């Protein structure tokens, strides 16, 4: 994979991360519920496809275990912290009482906050690596992909947090990677991708159905086009943020929750756009600052890595 393609992926991820933050701003979601629902039809599906595409299974068992650990530790730590915080502040699906079974249920079964995505990365990644490391190459790519598809289906049947739709989107990314399709070849840049995207995104009767498999392709295609036309300085900033979406994803809920407290300051703006923009900027900058601080003090080791910032 060339550096140019990696740069384009990072650009797309930075935009998707911005949408992630926006939909987690409670006041904005309450003000624009239809827009929030519409966003869910493409931004997380796009993230799942890109995640499946980027996972590198050409690693030793030890190396891949470290990859999983660097996802699992942030997941466990942040879900535990979110669960404990829910005892004193309003959090959707929070704990009603503190007990080991209740906490374990949140971590291993239902999750809390936005961290279900990390859970999906773990269970799908383990299945992906298991199939391709335990089966011989002589079996053929089609057979190995078929086994992976079956295993992901079984996981989605028995694991409540992993839906069949999410597993399917992850699988699409894997297929693109394993068949050698380049990122730009799969998502060719085009301004006109915006047109079918704009038409389909307003079709409310299609939301949360097959549209989730189609819209990400138009969205990513348009964003790759944007990457090619944006000024270099803007691209460099967005590429940096997109390259470090993991720590931003981990820490952004801190800032979306804090946004409730400074919401009255923006009472003069009935659209809520200024408040949302401020929260997005604080989430990006704050997430990077927290990650860099942890790296500098050596505390990143609690997340299973020497450095959160890449």
LUMLUM-196373 format. One record per residue: x, y, z of N, C-alpha, C in turn; residue in three letters. Coordinates in steps of 0.001 Angstrom, whole numbers, padded with zeros to 6 digits, always signed. Last residue first. Example, Ala and Ser with C-alpha at 12.3 -4.5 7.8 and 13.67 -1.06 7.14 Angstrom:
<pts>
+012850-002250+007080+013670-001060+007140+012900+000030+007870Ser/+013190-005690+007800+012300-004500+007800+013200-003300+007800Ala/
</pts>
This chain:
<pts>
+000871+008109+016883+001726+007477+015877+002431+008536+015031Unk/+000256+008113+020285+000371+008944+019086+001338+008282+018104Unk/+000695+006288+022246-000632+006348+021654-000632+007134+020352Unk/+003422+004253+022925+002995+005560+022427+001614+005451+021794Unk/+003650+001759+023979+004617+002769+024417+004183+004171+024005Unk/+000668+000049+025132+001548+000569+024086+002539+001580+024664Unk/-001371-000634+026897-000674-001686+026169+000259-001222+025074Unk/-002352+001287+028462-003160+000960+027283-002452-000054+026391Unk/-000384+001633+030225-001618+001056+030760-002584+000695+029634Unk/+001555+002947+028773+001718+001499+028973+000449+000853+029526Unk/+001215+005601+028882+000551+004907+027775+000633+003397+027920Unk/+002771+006777+030762+001524+006177+031231+000768+005448+030122Unk/+004992+008196+030134+005123+006742+030155+003866+006024+030590Unk/+004738+010845+029759+004927+010397+031147+005087+008883+031260Unk/+004337+010987+027006+005498+011664+027603+005787+011172+029017Unk/+001913+009611+026656+003141+009128+026020+004379+009699+026721Unk/+000171+011248+028072+000367+009866+028507+001646+009277+027920Unk/+000388+013515+026463+000774+013586+027877+001034+012195+028434Unk/-000663+012586+024066+000747+012993+024121+001248+013062+025560Unk/-003328+012128+024878-002503+011022+024385-001019+011366+024459Unk/-004133+014725+025572-004155+013649+026577-003225+012515+026155Unk/-003814+015982+023057-003039+016446+024223-002992+015362+025302Unk/-005678+014592+021480-004246+014541+021131-003388+014937+022327Unk/-008048+015310+022802-007666+013906+022678-006190+013746+022374Unk/-008038+018107+022463-007946+017523+023797-007521+016066+023763Unk/-008330+018316+019676-007136+018874+020340-006954+018227+021709Unk/-010813+016931+019318-009607+016597+018562-008352+017040+019308Unk/-012457+018257+021179-012310+016793+021214-011056+016352+020487Unk/-012345+020913+020390-011847+020534+021713-011607+019034+021809Unk/-013616+020658+017868-012228+021134+017972-011619+020724+019306Unk/-016163+019794+018696-015355+018973+017778-013886+019361+017892Unk/-016991+021954+020251-016826+020640+020870-015971+019725+020003Unk/-017186+023991+018341-016262+024129+019476-015971+022773+020102Unk/-019249+022923+016783-017918+023141+016203-016865+023246+017293Unk/-021378+022980+018619-020910+021705+018069-019504+021835+017496Unk/-021637+025734+019047-021373+024840+020173-020798+023516+019680Unk/-022279+026533+016446-021061+027028+017091-020664+026140+018275Unk/-024734+025203+015996-023560+024890+015172-022263+025352+015841Unk/-027099+025817+017157-026250+024860+017868-024955+024548+017143Unk/-028926+027668+016266-028641+026518+015399-027837+025438+016108Unk/-029051+029814+018007-030145+028834+018047-029881+027595+017189Unk/-026805+031307+019847-026816+030630+018550-027886+029547+018549Unk/-026913+032191+022439-027176+033193+021394-027266+032567+020000Unk/-026033+030115+024008-027480+030314+023909-027844+031303+022800Unk/-023507+029313+024597-023847+029455+023184-025347+029625+022978Unk/-023415+028958+027289-022621+030062+026738-023029+030347+025295Unk/-024801+026582+027784-025489+027871+027986-024728+029065+027403Unk/-022760+024578+027259-023831+024812+026285-024535+026159+026507Unk/-020921+023816+029076-020724+025141+028470-021757+025433+027378Unk/-021900+021331+029885-021726+022377+030891-021494+023760+030275Unk/-021915+019658+027728-023205+019978+028346-023080+021191+029271Unk/-019299+019106+027164-019968+020118+026336-021325+020515+026913Unk/-018484+016988+028652-018218+018321+029192-018970+019398+028424Unk/-019164+014972+026829-019899+015083+028090-019711+016464+028713Unk/-017335+015457+024847-018754+015561+024495-019618+015630+025757Unk/-014988+015011+026258-015289+016373+025817-016745+016524+025375Unk/-015033+012306+026764-014770+013234+027869-015257+014630+027496Unk/-015280+011107+024267-016467+011214+025127-016278+012140+026326Unk/-012606+011154+023180-013561+012203+022794-014812+012241+023675Unk/-010789+009101+023790-010952+010198+024749-012035+011211+024386Unk/-010936+007183+021710-010943+006754+023110-011351+007899+024040Unk/-010690+008711+019408-011920+007957+019638-012045+007567+021111Unk/-008089+009607+019756-009172+010588+019705-010503+009904+019984Unk/-006634+007206+019649-006684+007966+020908-007790+009018+020919Unk/-007478+006488+016863-007709+005634+018034-007703+006424+019335Unk/-006708+008381+014951-008120+008324+015353-008345+007487+016612Unk/-004344+009271+013774-004405+009072+015225-005851+009038+015720Unk/-004655+009754+011174-003672+008730+011512-003720+008383+012996Unk/-006386+011898+011246-006890+010612+010793-005954+009471+011121Unk/-004619+013900+012054-005726+013515+012938-006272+012145+012557Unk/-002974+013941+009789-002396+013678+011114-003486+013209+012081Unk/-004795+014633+007815-004106+013344+007728-003515+012954+009082Unk/-005489+017192+008640-006507+016140+008667-005873+014752+008585Unk/-003041+018509+008216-003658+018487+009544-004645+017335+009652Unk/-002692+018075+005459-001683+017613+006412-002249+017514+007819Unk/-004926+019337+004336-004769+017885+004221-003786+017355+005252Unk/-004293+021988+004895-005500+021397+005480-005386+019873+005458Unk/-002007+022264+003332-001934+022463+004787-003140+021848+005492Unk/-002979+021811+000693-002021+020893+001311-001979+021042+002826Unk/-006526+022187+000135-005168+022736+000242-004254+021800+001032Unk/-008371+019575-001598-008156+020431-000432-006731+020977-000435Unk/-008412+017760-003654-008621+019168-004007-008410+020111-002818Unk/-008053+015195-002694-007242+015616-003828-007362+017099-004151Unk/-009968+014971-000711-008553+014891-000358-007679+015454-001469Unk/-012289+014924-002237-011999+016106-001417-010519+016138-001030Unk/-012071+012304-003218-012018+013435-004152-011672+014719-003397Unk/-012459+010987-000850-011165+010835-001513-010989+011946-002549Unk/-015115+011713-000421-014091+012217+000497-012688+012062-000089Unk/-016406+010305-002478-016444+011773-002467-015349+012341-001571Unk/-015835+007682-001643-015417+008144-002968-015378+009670-003019Unk/-017152+007616+000816-015692+007522+000782-015158+008017-000552Unk/-019859+007848-000060-019277+008807+000877-017754+008800+000803Unk/-020216+005628-001725-020365+006966-002288-019691+008004-001394Unk/-019723+003640+000213-018909+003695-000996-019002+005066-001669Unk/-021686+004032+002211-020258+004256+002509-019389+004365+001259Unk/-024196+003344+000875-023809+004733+001117-022326+004931+001428Unk/-024376+000475+000907-024159+001233-000324-023609+002635-000083Unk/-024962-000607+003317-023917-001267+002537-023526-000463+001311Unk/-027031+000926+004192-025791+000986+004968-024632+000274+004257Unk/-029142+000173+002600-028478+001441+002298-027141+001558+003015Unk/-030425-001974+003572-029327-002232+002653-028546-000976+002317Unk/-031185-000111+006490-031402-001321+005711-030194-001528+004806Unk/-031083+002340+007748-030804+001149+008548-031117-000154+007814Unk/-033373+003896+005499-032378+003985+006563-032328+002684+007362Unk/-035377+003937+003678-034270+003013+003421-033253+002987+004553Unk/-037145+005878+004293-037658+004510+004342-036565+003476+004107Unk/-035738+008255+003842-035912+007779+005214-036368+006324+005281Unk/-033665+009410+001798-034699+008376+001668-034894+007680+003011Unk/-031564+011048+001948-032846+011625+002367-033990+010625+002229Unk/-029466+009633+000952-029418+009952+002374-030739+010540+002870Unk/-029849+009450-001803-030157+008295-000956-030247+008647+000522Unk/-029036+011989-002728-030382+011494-003006-030766+010394-002017Unk/-026396+012163-001873-027361+013165-001413-028796+012696-001626Unk/-025294+009973-003275-025260+010007-001811-026323+010958-001286Unk/-025576+010743-005930-026391+009625-005428-026406+009565-003908Unk/-023740+013106-005580-025115+013190-006084-025971+011997-005649Unk/-021189+012479-004790-022024+013228-003859-023493+013209-004287Unk/-019957+011440-006909-020416+010481-005906-021330+011157-004888Unk/-018967+013534-008342-020335+013128-008650-020852+012025-007725Unk/-016332+013745-007634-017265+014719-007072-018702+014237-007236Unk/-014410+010946-006925-015344+011568-007853-016253+012538-007118Unk/-011940+008465-006638-012369+009825-006312-013297+010402-007371Unk/-012860+005105-006021-012298+006067-006967-012839+007466-006682Unk/-012406+002853-004114-013163+004085-003872-012582+005191-004756Unk/-010779+000886-005190-012098+000516-004666-012999+001735-004510Unk/-008566+002352-005887-009229+001560-006922-010635+001164-006491Unk/-007799+003363-003469-008311+004298-004461-008987+003566-005616Unk/-006977+000916-002262-008018+001742-001663-008637+002684-002686Unk/-006605-001937-004432-006103-000737-003786-007243+000135-003282Unk/-007171-005296-003941-007755-004079-004498-007231-002866-003735Unk/-006424-007804-003086-005403-006905-003617-005942-005644-004252Unk/-008092-009440-001791-008092-009567-003245-007143-008582-003908Unk/-007779-008590+000825-007257-009902+000449-007234-010116-001060Unk/-009072-006058+000832-007650-006190+001165-007078-007496+000615Unk/-011705-006709+000152-010959-005739-000660-009461-005888-000427Unk/-012304-008451+002271-012311-008938+000891-011510-007999-000020Unk/-012195-006688+004464-011258-007811+004376-011163-008315+002934Unk/-014378-005022+003900-013025-004467+003946-011969-005543+003808Unk/-016426-006926+004152-016220-006251+002867-014811-005663+002799Unk/-016252-007519+006880-015889-008543+005894-015647-007923+004518Unk/-017327-005213+007979-015925-005553+008258-015426-006546+007208Unk/-019937-005607+007052-019166-004438+006621-017671-004664+006844Unk/-020673-007931+008429-020665-007917+006968-019828-006763+006429Unk/-020620-007107+011077-019698-008154+010647-019567-008168+009130Unk/-022746-005289+010996-021396-004815+011293-020348-005825+010833Unk/-024898-007069+010430-024567-005970+009534-023152-005468+009735Unk/-024958-008704+012660-024631-009305+011366-024227-008227+010365Unk/-023351-007169+015512-024503-007433+014655-024034-008050+013337Unk/-022011-007733+018545-021653-007782+017125-022890-008125+016299Unk/-023142-007915+021066-022642-006620+020603-022302-006592+019123Unk/-023856-010658+021476-024880-009605+021358-024377-008298+020757Unk/-022775-013424+019864-022226-012273+020590-023170-011087+020412Unk/-024054-015306+018275-023881-015602+019696-023367-014421+020515Unk/-024218-014209+015729-025372-014920+016269-025279-015073+017783Unk/-021747-013223+015183-022842-012253+015260-024113-012892+015838Unk/-020340-015660+015060-020052-014698+016126-021221-013724+016292Unk/-021450-016696+012700-021644-017410+013963-021402-016463+015137Unk/-020474-014803+010889-021912-014982+011054-022214-015666+012388Unk/-017758-015236+011128-018295-013930+011526-019809-014013+011734Unk/-017665-017812+010052-017284-017596+011448-017822-016265+011962Unk/-018454-017324+007391-019253-018211+008241-018958-017964+009718Unk/-016372-015671+006552-017751-015179+006508-018646-016014+007426Unk/-014231-017457+006834-014288-016249+007661-015713-015706+007699Unk/-014889-019332+004886-014807-019755+006282-014896-018553+007216Unk/-014685-017660+002656-015970-018291+002975-016003-018751+004425Unk/-011989-017079+002692-012945-015988+002889-014322-016537+003244Unk/-011049-019641+002138-010706-019011+003418-011649-017844+003724Unk/-012070-020071-000426-012465-020955+000668-012185-020308+002019Unk/-010795-018037-001879-012265-018091-001825-012748-018945-000656Unk/-008057-018712-001596-008594-017497-000992-010111-017550-000855Unk/-006971-022021-000711-007507-021046-001659-008176-019878-000966Unk/-005576-023966+000518-007024-024072+000567-007681-023105-000417Unk/-002961-023282+000539-003396-024168-000536-004914-024334-000575Unk/-002587-021969+002889-002833-021152+001704-003342-021989+000538Unk/-004317-023589+005641-003213-023492+004674-003583-022634+003470Unk/-005499-021986+008628-005792-022733+007393-004644-022558+006401Unk/-004677-020378+010661-004859-021799+010954-005181-022638+009719Unk/-004588-017811+009681-003354-018371+010237-003456-019875+010467Unk/-007110-017179+008791-006009-017073+007834-004684-017608+008378Unk/-008720-017628+011086-008992-018322+009828-007764-018326+008925Unk/-007512-015900+012991-007622-017344+013234-007812-018104+011925Unk/-007842-013338+011927-006491-013896+012097-006536-015411+012248Unk/-010675-013173+011976-009908-012953+010745-008538-013613+010841Unk/-011240-013448+014714-011774-014403+013736-010981-014350+012438Unk/-009927-011185+015719-009522-012517+016175-009998-013579+015181Unk/-011395-009143+014452-009965-009311+014199-009462-010679+014591Unk/-013932-009428+015570-013757-009639+014126-012286-009879+013793Unk/-013356-008846+018252-013928-010143+017902-013792-010450+016414Unk/-012138-006211+018014-011487-007339+018685-012027-008670+018184Unk/-013986-004600+016719-012643-004743+016164-011938-005971+016737Unk/-016107-004727+018536-016241-005341+017212-014884-005564+016560Unk/-014943-003202+020595-015347-004597+020843-015456-005344+019517Unk/-014772-000757+019355-013532-001431+019731-013799-002912+019991Unk/-017513-000206+019178-016728-000347+017953-015405-001065+018237Unk/-018430+000213+021723-018805-001040+021065-017955-001289+019822Unk/-017985+002694+022846-016846+001771+022739-017180+000410+022143Unk/-019572+004843+023471-019292+004581+022053-018296+003453+021813Unk/-021494+003576+026282-020857+004654+025539-020576+004241+024102Unk/-020933+000128+026921-021554+001391+027296-020806+002492+026559Unk/-021559-003482+026774-020741-002273+026635-021527-001049+027104Unk/-022684-006042+026964-023462-004961+026357-022682-003690+026080Unk/-020489-007933+027665-021721-008290+026962-022354-007107+026239Unk/-018222-007111+029035-018124-008288+028173-019370-008586+027337Unk/-018842-004718+030422-017562-004877+029721-017629-005990+028677Unk/-021393-005091+031505-021137-003948+030633-019870-004167+029807Unk/-020935-007378+033048-021930-007434+031973-021720-006286+030991Unk/-019154-006429+034923-018691-007431+033962-019640-007523+032771Unk/-020904-004781+036360-019764-004193+035665-019240-005149+034592Unk/-022659-006683+037400-023176-005604+036547-022058-004974+035724Unk/-020927-008335+038943-021668-008877+037794-022174-007802+036837Unk/-019949-006368+040848-019044-007021+039901-019808-007625+038721Unk/-021824-003342+041159-021577-004728+041528-020680-005338+040463Unk/-023629-000526+041750-022269-001009+041541-022134-002439+042058Unk/-026602+000213+039905-025913-000107+041147-024532-000674+040822Unk/-027194+001009+037414-028114+001453+038458-027536+001169+039846Unk/-025088+002170+034818-025330+001243+035915-026309+001843+036914Unk/-026540+003352+031652-025610+003347+032770-025985+002332+033837Unk/-027861+003866+029301-027548+002475+029630-026533+002369+030763Unk/-026516+007128+029144-027452+006154+028588-026968+004731+028861Unk/-025882+008828+032096-025281+008183+030934-026258+007126+030435Unk/-025685+011340+034459-026602+010647+033530-025849+010123+032298Unk/-023394+010490+037110-023849+011408+036072-024738+010643+035094Unk/-022946+008424+038891-023092+009781+039441-023537+010807+038408Unk/-022785+006093+037516-023416+006029+038835-023685+007420+039403Unk/-021294+006527+035303-022751+006524+035131-023502+006436+036461Unk/-018703+006117+036088-019175+007503+035995-020693+007566+035902Unk/-018593+003362+035827-018497+003955+037165-019023+005385+037165Unk/-018781+003209+033023-019770+002546+033865-019780+003135+035269Unk/-016504+004584+032210-017820+005077+031823-018899+004493+032730Unk/-014544+002846+033243-014618+004234+033710-015992+004831+033413Unk/-015114+000530+031736-015176+000497+033197-015336+001904+033760Unk/-014623+001531+029204-015971+001044+029522-016156+000976+031035Unk/-011878+002146+029455-012846+003220+029223-014280+002773+029505Unk/-010685-000387+029985-010469+000754+030874-011577+001794+030710Unk/-011525-001964+027808-011860-002354+029181-011757-001162+030121Unk/-010436-000456+025617-011869-000790+025702-012264-001090+027146Unk/-007693-000352+026135-008488+000887+026125-009979+000618+026262Unk/-007320-003265+025960-007065-002507+027191-007794-001160+027201Unk/-007996-003941+023272-008749-004487+024397-008550-003673+025679Unk/-006105-002728+021684-007502-002345+021512-008293-002753+022748Unk/-003800-003853+022434-003823-002389+022360-005205-001848+022039Unk/-004378-006557+022103-004231-006018+023464-004350-004499+023466Unk/-004246-006786+019338-005537-006958+020011-005498-006361+021414Unk/-001484-006361+019042-002445-005503+018341-003809-005572+019027Unk/-000509-008522+020481-000235-007165+020966-001185-006159+020321Unk/-001336-010559+018804-001883-010498+020166-001663-009118+020774Unk/+000304-010122+016642-001134-009856+016490-001814-009785+017858Unk/+002781-010796+017762+002563-009456+017230+001071-009137+017116Unk/+002346-013506+018449+002698-012530+019478+002399-011104+018996Unk/+001886-014656+015964+000828-014690+016973+001091-013655+018059Unk/+003142-012434+013392+003242-013604+014265+002113-013539+015282Unk/+001251-011252+010581+002035-011051+011787+002140-012370+012532Unk/-000644-010424+008575+000655-011033+008270+001630-010762+009409Unk/-002912-009051+008989-002832-010363+009640-001515-011072+009340Unk/-003823-005857+009457-002709-006634+008908-002592-007950+009672Unk/-006612-003951+008635-006045-004940+009560-004988-005785+008847Unk/-007777-002333+006673-006467-001971+007203-005820-003040+008087Unk/-010288-003384+006050-009298-003221+004990-007883-003036+005556Unk/-011656-003210+008429-011402-004527+007852-010326-004485+006784Unk/-011682-000364+008558-011001-001164+009586-010671-002547+009059Unk/-013277+000312+006371-011879+000742+006393-011081-000067+007409Unk/-015706-000798+007240-015091-001245+005986-013604-000912+005984Unk/-016134+000713+009580-015993-000744+009658-015334-001305+008402Unk/-016396+003311+008577-015311+003000+009506-015058+001491+009578Unk/-018761+002994+007110-017516+003329+006416-016305+003004+007293Unk/-020583+002473+009202-020334+001472+008165-019033+001728+007409Unk/-020365+005006+010480-019800+003833+011131-019647+002667+010149Unk/-021516+006610+008365-020187+006901+008902-019573+005714+009644Unk/-024099+005774+007337-022886+005682+006517-021574+005846+007254Unk/-026243+005914+009014-026371+005011+007876-025087+004888+007068Unk/-025813+007863+010883-025501+006495+011277-025601+005510+010112Unk/-026868+010108+009655-025408+009956+009732-025016+008528+010060Unk/-029601+009793+010099-029072+009664+008744-027570+009427+008764Unk/-029736+010364+012827-030089+009023+012353-029522+008774+010962Unk/-028985+013077+012730-028193+012115+013498-028465+010693+013024Unk/-031054+014150+011232-029683+014229+010717-028789+013228+011433Unk/-033184+013719+012976-033173+013062+011667-031771+013047+011065Unk/-032554+015349+015221-032621+013887+015346-032567+013157+014000Unk/-031343+017974+016068-031428+017471+014698-031477+015941+014705Unk/-031532+018326+018809-031987+019408+017935-032197+018933+016496Unk/-030450+016040+019833-031823+016366+020205-032399+017429+019283Unk/-027879+016198+018781-028742+015093+018390-030197+015359+018702Unk/-026993+018436+020166-027096+018499+018706-028015+017389+018193Unk/-026954+017526+022811-027831+018645+022444-028028+018734+020938Unk/-024991+015427+022694-026394+015165+023027-027312+016280+022538Unk/-022724+014453+020522-023093+015672+021224-024598+015620+021457Unk/-022296+012316+018924-022246+012065+020362-022453+013326+021189Unk/-022250+013252+016379-023435+012468+016767-023443+012150+018256Unk/-019713+014569+016406-020965+015326+016253-022171+014531+016734Unk/-017887+012455+016560-017988+013417+017661-019322+014157+017603Unk/-018339+011248+014062-018500+010486+015304-018714+011435+016481Unk/-017556+013297+012358-018976+012932+012417-019272+012131+013679Unk/-014817+013194+012828-015547+014437+013103-017039+014149+013234Unk/-014247+010702+011837-014091+010931+013271-014820+012201+013688Unk/-014608+011159+009116-015517+010241+009799-015458+010441+011311Unk/-012402+012830+008694-013756+013345+008479-014776+012468+009214Unk/-010334+011066+009280-010458+012296+010060-011854+012892+009909Unk/-010649+009065+007356-010901+008745+008767-011057+009996+009615Unk/-009884+010451+005043-011263+009972+005181-011581+009698+006652Unk/-007165+010822+005653-008035+011970+005406-009498+011571+005625Unk/-006280+008184+005775-006234+009021+006975-007134+010240+006834Unk/-006606+007434+003104-007367+006749+004149-007409+007604+005407Unk/-004717+009115+001942-006129+009269+001603-007026+008587+002630Unk/-002380+008084+003031-002750+009470+003275-004228+009691+003000Unk/-002363+005572+001883-002492+005680+003328-002925+007093+003700Unk/-001950+006326-000767-003205+005675-000406-003441+005747+001097Unk/+000592+007396-000586-000503+008222-001055-001840+007626-000632Unk/+002168+005258+000156+001963+006325+001125+000781+007194+000739Unk/+000674+002116-000943+001541+003282-001072+001214+004326-000028Unk/+000855-001189+000000+000000+000000+000000+000891+001238+000000Unk/
</pts>
